[in-house]
Amino acid sequence: MLEKGLVQVYTGDGKGKTTAAFGLALRAAGQGNKVLIYQFLKPPSLDVGERFALQLGAVRIRVEALDAPWDMSKSFDNEKSVAQTKAAISQALERIAETAEKRFYDVLILDEIVFCLSRNLAKLEDIRSIIDRRDPAVEIVLTGRGATEELMALADLVTEMRKIKHPLDAGISARRGIEF
């Protein structure tokens, strides 16, 4: 449906990167675009409200998740887990590049891929390949903390969510339906 696809990056240490991407997905789907959201480091077993809502089938948005066990507080310390996750991310990015090239979807959202890049779980060359190989009408949205200058240079739009105040700082735990 899109005539010209752009590359968007939502980054920063503030809340709202995934939320903004899902909002864009709803808007795009509402205008008849086919949307794929691929969530990295949020395995299928993770209970996230946005994925559950879309699985109810009211909106035609496909959500996939990297099927690799990941625990943000423990996995970086486990070399085997890191190696397995790197390999799974690389394979997923190759499949996504093929999807972008063949324009199976008008909008591709790669949730948390920016964080994966910043922590060396993914390679910039793989993201560049998706951007370069994609059909010119495919919109790509990349979310996650830690966007580098090099990644931002590849984008047409960059938005930084900046934390000013967050309830986690006051000891308030993440709440079902709001933070996940």
C-alpha positions as CSV (number, residue, x, y, z in Angstrom):
1,M,0.0,0.0,0.0
2,L,2.9,2.4,0.6
3,E,4.5,4.1,-2.3
4,K,7.8,4.8,-0.5
5,G,8.9,3.1,2.6
6,L,11.2,4.8,5.2
7,V,13.3,3.6,8.0
8,Q,12.4,4.7,11.5
9,V,14.3,4.2,14.8
10,Y,12.7,4.5,18.2
11,T,15.5,4.6,20.8
12,G,16.4,6.0,24.2
13,D,16.2,5.1,27.9
14,G,12.6,6.2,28.2
15,K,9.4,4.2,28.2
16,G,7.4,4.0,25.0
17,K,9.5,2.6,22.1
18,T,7.5,-0.6,21.7
19,T,4.3,1.2,22.5
20,A,4.9,3.7,19.7
21,A,5.8,0.9,17.3
22,F,2.6,-1.0,18.1
23,G,0.6,2.2,17.7
24,L,2.1,2.7,14.2
25,A,1.3,-0.9,13.4
26,L,-2.4,-0.3,14.3
27,R,-2.5,2.8,12.2
28,A,-0.9,1.1,9.2
29,A,-3.2,-2.0,9.5
30,G,-6.2,0.3,9.8
31,Q,-5.2,1.8,6.4
32,G,-5.0,-1.6,4.8
33,N,-1.2,-2.3,5.1
34,K,0.1,-5.7,5.9
35,V,2.2,-5.6,9.1
36,L,4.7,-7.9,10.6
37,I,6.1,-7.3,14.1
38,Y,9.1,-9.4,15.1
39,Q,10.0,-9.3,18.8
40,F,13.6,-10.0,19.8
41,L,14.5,-11.0,23.4
42,K,10.8,-11.4,24.1
43,P,10.3,-15.1,23.7
44,P,6.9,-16.6,23.0
45,S,6.7,-17.7,26.7
46,L,6.9,-14.1,27.9
47,D,3.5,-12.8,28.9
48,V,3.2,-9.5,27.0
49,G,-0.2,-7.8,26.6
50,E,0.3,-6.3,23.2
51,R,1.0,-9.7,21.7
52,F,-1.9,-11.3,23.5
53,A,-4.3,-8.6,22.2
54,L,-3.2,-9.1,18.6
55,Q,-3.5,-12.9,18.9
56,L,-7.2,-12.4,19.7
57,G,-7.5,-11.7,16.0
58,A,-9.4,-8.4,16.0
59,V,-6.6,-6.7,14.0
60,R,-4.7,-8.2,11.0
61,I,-1.2,-7.8,12.3
62,R,1.2,-10.7,12.5
63,V,3.4,-11.0,15.5
64,E,6.3,-13.4,15.7
65,A,8.9,-13.7,18.5
66,L,12.4,-15.1,18.5
67,D,12.1,-18.5,20.0
68,A,15.2,-18.5,22.1
69,P,15.1,-18.5,25.9
70,W,16.2,-15.2,27.3
71,D,16.3,-13.6,30.7
72,M,17.5,-10.0,30.8
73,S,18.9,-10.4,34.2
74,K,20.8,-13.7,33.6
75,S,21.4,-14.5,30.0
76,F,24.2,-12.1,29.3
77,D,26.3,-14.0,31.9
78,N,25.8,-17.3,30.1
79,E,28.1,-17.7,27.1
80,K,26.1,-20.6,25.7
81,S,22.8,-18.6,25.9
82,V,24.5,-15.6,24.2
83,A,25.9,-17.8,21.4
84,Q,22.5,-19.5,20.8
85,T,20.7,-16.2,20.8
86,K,23.2,-14.6,18.4
87,A,22.7,-17.5,16.0
88,A,18.9,-17.3,16.3
89,I,18.9,-13.6,15.7
90,S,21.1,-13.9,12.6
91,Q,18.8,-16.5,11.1
92,A,15.7,-14.5,11.9
93,L,17.2,-11.4,10.3
94,E,18.0,-13.3,7.1
95,R,14.4,-14.5,7.0
96,I,13.2,-10.9,7.6
97,A,15.5,-9.7,4.8
98,E,13.8,-12.1,2.4
99,T,10.4,-11.0,3.6
100,A,11.3,-7.4,3.0
101,E,12.7,-8.1,-0.4
102,K,9.6,-9.9,-1.5
103,R,7.3,-7.4,0.2
104,F,5.2,-9.9,2.0
105,Y,4.4,-7.1,4.4
106,D,4.2,-3.3,3.9
107,V,5.5,-2.5,7.4
108,L,8.2,-4.5,9.3
109,I,8.7,-3.7,13.0
110,L,11.8,-5.2,14.6
111,D,11.1,-4.7,18.3
112,E,14.2,-4.5,20.5
113,I,16.6,-5.1,17.6
114,V,18.4,-1.8,18.4
115,F,19.1,-3.1,21.9
116,C,20.4,-6.4,20.3
117,L,22.7,-4.3,18.1
118,S,24.0,-2.3,21.1
119,R,24.8,-5.4,23.0
120,N,26.4,-7.2,20.1
121,L,23.7,-9.9,19.8
122,A,23.0,-8.7,16.2
123,K,25.2,-7.2,13.5
124,L,24.7,-3.9,11.8
125,E,25.5,-5.5,8.4
126,D,22.4,-7.7,8.8
127,I,20.2,-4.6,9.5
128,R,21.8,-2.8,6.6
129,S,21.1,-5.9,4.4
130,I,17.4,-5.7,5.3
131,I,17.3,-2.0,4.5
132,D,19.2,-2.4,1.2
133,R,17.4,-5.5,0.0
134,R,13.9,-4.4,0.9
135,D,11.3,-3.5,-1.7
136,P,11.3,0.3,-1.9
137,A,7.8,0.5,-0.5
138,V,8.5,-1.4,2.7
139,E,8.5,0.7,5.9
140,I,10.9,-0.6,8.6
141,V,10.7,0.4,12.3
142,L,13.6,-0.5,14.6
143,T,13.1,-0.2,18.4
144,G,15.3,-0.5,21.4
145,R,17.8,1.3,23.6
146,G,21.3,2.3,22.5
147,A,21.0,3.3,18.8
148,T,24.5,4.1,17.5
149,E,25.3,7.1,15.2
150,E,25.9,4.6,12.4
151,L,22.4,3.0,12.8
152,M,20.8,6.4,13.1
153,A,22.5,7.5,9.9
154,L,20.7,4.7,8.0
155,A,17.3,5.9,9.2
156,D,15.0,8.5,7.8
157,L,13.4,9.2,11.2
158,V,14.9,8.9,14.6
159,T,12.9,9.5,17.8
160,E,14.6,9.3,21.2
161,M,12.4,8.5,24.3
162,R,14.1,10.1,27.2
163,K,13.4,9.1,30.8
164,I,12.7,12.0,33.0
165,K,10.9,10.1,35.8
166,H,9.9,6.5,36.0
167,P,8.0,4.5,38.7
168,L,10.6,1.8,38.7
169,D,13.0,4.3,40.2
170,A,10.6,4.6,43.2
171,G,10.4,0.8,43.6
172,I,7.1,0.4,41.8
173,S,7.2,-2.9,39.8
174,A,6.2,-3.3,36.2
175,R,2.4,-3.6,36.0
176,R,0.5,-6.0,33.8
177,G,-1.4,-4.1,31.0
178,I,0.8,-1.0,31.4
179,E,4.5,-2.0,31.2
180,F,3.9,-5.5,29.7
